[in-house]
Amino acid sequence: MRRFVRMAMVATLGVALSTSLEAQARSSNALTRVAPAVQGGGGAPMTFTLMGGLATGDGPFDLGLALSGSFEWDVRDWPVNLRLDPYLARHGGDCGPSDCDLTLFGAGVGVAYHFPASPNAPMWYVFGGLGLYHSSFDVDTNFPGFDDSSETDLGLQIGGGFRFGNGRYRLELRLISVDSFDTLPILFGITF
């Protein structure tokens, strides 16, 4: 089921980007309709958003707390922005005879597309890319076969969201898939 959800999100992201890029090519002033601080039109070259929220668990791991940031660069004459997303989440869980914890720390790098919006309307966007994530698995037991471990893996990050309040606030949903662990963080952020 998780693989199906991931494939559906990737397909939706691809269709949305393709449709949006075609519409943008037909309308030369599409970028000027987006809020200047978000994309194009000589706005801020870089924005930073601090975000926090909840992240779904996977397997034995429960709902966790997530903290993230988003650095976004507006590259002149590009239809997409460059994006860097540091991420930290902690999940507790029940691993058989004892409790366990998973800490996921890393960063995703990718691109974001902001859909044209009218003034005072929410500004929708989609993004995707790859990341490098370090996961630490801690088990509260001395039983043989239940050891603490950690590893660093390449991961996939896709998602979308919208900005409101003149672009100052953000609500975002991501899918982060690292090795055999998938999580859906729901994050609220403030842009500085």
C-alpha angles and dihedrals in degrees: 000000000000091000090051092051090049093049091047092051092048091048092048091049091050094049092046093050093045093049092045094049091050091051091047092052090054093049113051093191097052094110093053090062092062118087107273094234090057106047142346129339096090094293128149109319092216135021130187124207124189112208138184136174147109130315126202118241129231130214110341093353123101133213109303141198117255134196122188145160133206126210110190126187123200105216111202114247094007119118090217135049124231114242137195118190120189109197138191126177135166123203128185124204151161113261104183112280095009146031122267138190134209122201117191117194128170147091138264125214123199148106134289129206119204115204116228111264138187119243116284092012124116111270110227123205142173129204142179143174148122131285145186114235132184115207124195119196116198125186123195098218145082095217116128114256094031104094133159113251142172137193142170120230141172112255142188124236125189132156150118144223145154138258122220140169092063090313095303098112130049137194114193142177121200137181112213116185118187121172103306096340121093124183136177110209117196106202137186117201146182120216119221 
